[in-house]
Amino acid sequence: MWKKISNYSLIGIFNLFINYLFTKLIFPSARIIRLPIYLKGKKYIKIGKNFTSGVGLRIDALPEDKRKCIEIGDDVQINDYVHIGSILSVKIGNNVLIGSKVYISDHNHGYYGLNNIHSDPLVPPIKRNLSASPIVIEDNVWIGEFVAILPGVTIGKGSIIGAMSVVTRDIPPYQIAVGSPAKCIKKYNFSTKKWDIVKKRK
Ligand SMILES: CC(C)(COP(=O)(O)OP(=O)(O)OC[C@H]1O[C@@H](n2cnc3c(N)ncnc32)[C@H](O)[C@@H]1OP(=O)(O)O)[C@@H](O)C(=O)NCCC(=O)NCCS
């Protein structure tokens, strides 16, 4: 049994070493990016200091204007199987914590009323023109497991998004929002230093 444990930890150490080498080669400022990773458009991605990610990170950076479209601040931690897609702008601030299996995308396949443009459902989704609105996730935000963050959303600093939520509208700073669509349930009160209940979900 002891032999097994020591074997396992050796493999673990070896994996960590490989991941570390890969990280320093691809994004030298990052702390550790765990393999496997799927990366499209590396030159359009900016990653800050001490970035950490779990396994299975997928990033698609395909900006139409050929400028950096994904900017990640310092000390950001992302857990396993997160997918970030951008053709316009996704900005993630400093000290943001993102749970596993989170989806963040600034674009849709087609237009469904935005700018009064309406895509034809007889056109296959993959052939519809992409529509996009920027996403901003400010400093100190914590995003729970399985959250989806949809185009055009800003999540204010210090806010928390509960597990399994779908964020379709802006969330102001220092709030806890849950559900689909995500709605605020608590707000931090700096005078009392407590999270006040804002509203009961029905
Ligand atoms: C958002 C969260 C932090 C809220 O914690 P909390 O404030 O202690 O929550 P409470 O237990 O007081 O719940 C308040 C209300 O919100 C509801 N609620 C809490 N989290 C919810 C969620 N993720 N989705 C839907 N409703 C939720 C509760 O059912 C409760 O409703 P009620 O007042 O009608 O009974 C927590 O519920 C959560 O989702 N954490 C994420 C965990 C996670 O993903 N961890 C990964 C680590 S990176």
The ligand as an SDF file (V2000), in Angstrom:
LIG
                    3D

 48 50  0  0  0  0  0  0  0  0999 V2000
  -24.2520   31.6030   -3.3260 C   0  0  0  0  0  0  0  0  0  0  0  0
  -23.8660   30.9990   -1.9910 C   0  0  0  0  0  0  0  0  0  0  0  0
  -22.4640   31.4150   -1.6080 C   0  0  0  0  0  0  0  0  0  0  0  0
  -24.8820   31.5710   -1.0220 C   0  0  0  0  0  0  0  0  0  0  0  0
  -24.5530   31.1740    0.2720 O   0  0  0  0  0  0  0  0  0  0  0  0
  -25.4720   31.6860    1.4890 P   0  0  0  0  0  0  0  0  0  0  0  0
  -25.6300   33.1680    1.4140 O   0  0  0  0  0  0  0  0  0  0  0  0
  -24.9320   31.0920    2.7340 O   0  0  0  0  0  0  0  0  0  0  0  0
  -26.8600   31.0510    1.0700 O   0  0  0  0  0  0  0  0  0  0  0  0
  -28.1090   30.7160    1.9880 P   0  0  0  0  0  0  0  0  0  0  0  0
  -28.0110   29.2840    2.3880 O   0  0  0  0  0  0  0  0  0  0  0  0
  -28.2870   31.7420    3.0680 O   0  0  0  0  0  0  0  0  0  0  0  0
  -29.2940   30.8270    0.9470 O   0  0  0  0  0  0  0  0  0  0  0  0
  -30.0410   31.9740    0.7460 C   0  0  0  0  0  0  0  0  0  0  0  0
  -31.1570   31.6400   -0.2420 C   0  0  0  0  0  0  0  0  0  0  0  0
  -30.6020   31.4770   -1.5520 O   0  0  0  0  0  0  0  0  0  0  0  0
  -30.8550   30.1700   -2.0500 C   0  0  0  0  0  0  0  0  0  0  0  0
  -29.6430   29.7430   -2.7640 N   0  0  0  0  0  0  0  0  0  0  0  0
  -28.3860   29.6780   -2.2570 C   0  0  0  0  0  0  0  0  0  0  0  0
  -27.5320   29.3060   -3.2010 N   0  0  0  0  0  0  0  0  0  0  0  0
  -28.2660   29.0960   -4.3210 C   0  0  0  0  0  0  0  0  0  0  0  0
  -27.9410   28.6870   -5.6350 C   0  0  0  0  0  0  0  0  0  0  0  0
  -26.6790   28.4330   -5.9830 N   0  0  0  0  0  0  0  0  0  0  0  0
  -28.9240   28.6010   -6.5410 N   0  0  0  0  0  0  0  0  0  0  0  0
  -30.2100   28.8800   -6.2050 C   0  0  0  0  0  0  0  0  0  0  0  0
  -30.5830   29.2850   -4.9580 N   0  0  0  0  0  0  0  0  0  0  0  0
  -29.6120   29.3770   -4.0370 C   0  0  0  0  0  0  0  0  0  0  0  0
  -31.1450   29.3210   -0.8200 C   0  0  0  0  0  0  0  0  0  0  0  0
  -31.9400   28.2210   -1.1560 O   0  0  0  0  0  0  0  0  0  0  0  0
  -31.8500   30.3190    0.0490 C   0  0  0  0  0  0  0  0  0  0  0  0
  -33.1850   30.4680   -0.4090 O   0  0  0  0  0  0  0  0  0  0  0  0
  -34.4180   30.7010    0.6510 P   0  0  0  0  0  0  0  0  0  0  0  0
  -34.0830   32.0000    1.3520 O   0  0  0  0  0  0  0  0  0  0  0  0
  -35.6160   30.7630   -0.2390 O   0  0  0  0  0  0  0  0  0  0  0  0
  -34.3630   29.5140    1.5590 O   0  0  0  0  0  0  0  0  0  0  0  0
  -23.9170   29.4470   -2.0050 C   0  0  0  0  0  0  0  0  0  0  0  0
  -25.2380   28.9860   -1.8910 O   0  0  0  0  0  0  0  0  0  0  0  0
  -23.3130   28.8610   -3.2910 C   0  0  0  0  0  0  0  0  0  0  0  0
  -23.9750   28.6580   -4.3190 O   0  0  0  0  0  0  0  0  0  0  0  0
  -22.0030   28.6190   -3.2280 N   0  0  0  0  0  0  0  0  0  0  0  0
  -21.2230   28.1430   -4.3560 C   0  0  0  0  0  0  0  0  0  0  0  0
  -20.4970   26.8480   -4.0000 C   0  0  0  0  0  0  0  0  0  0  0  0
  -19.5070   26.4980   -5.0710 C   0  0  0  0  0  0  0  0  0  0  0  0
  -19.8210   26.5200   -6.2450 O   0  0  0  0  0  0  0  0  0  0  0  0
  -18.3020   26.2020   -4.6590 N   0  0  0  0  0  0  0  0  0  0  0  0
  -17.2020   25.9870   -5.6190 C   0  0  0  0  0  0  0  0  0  0  0  0
  -15.9240   26.4880   -5.0420 C   0  0  0  0  0  0  0  0  0  0  0  0
  -14.9840   27.3860   -6.2480 S   0  0  0  0  0  0  0  0  0  0  0  0
  1  2  1  0
  2  3  1  0
  2  4  1  0
  2 36  1  0
  4  5  1  0
  5  6  1  0
  6  7  2  0
  6  8  1  0
  6  9  1  0
  9 10  1  0
 10 11  2  0
 10 12  1  0
 10 13  1  0
 13 14  1  0
 14 15  1  0
 15 16  1  0
 15 30  1  0
 16 17  1  0
 17 18  1  0
 17 28  1  0
 18 19  1  0
 18 27  1  0
 19 20  2  0
 20 21  1  0
 21 22  1  0
 21 27  2  0
 22 23  1  0
 22 24  2  0
 24 25  1  0
 25 26  2  0
 26 27  1  0
 28 29  1  0
 28 30  1  0
 30 31  1  0
 31 32  1  0
 32 33  2  0
 32 34  1  0
 32 35  1  0
 36 37  1  0
 36 38  1  0
 38 39  2  0
 38 40  1  0
 40 41  1  0
 41 42  1  0
 42 43  1  0
 43 44  2  0
 43 45  1  0
 45 46  1  0
 46 47  1  0
 47 48  1  0
M  END
$$$$
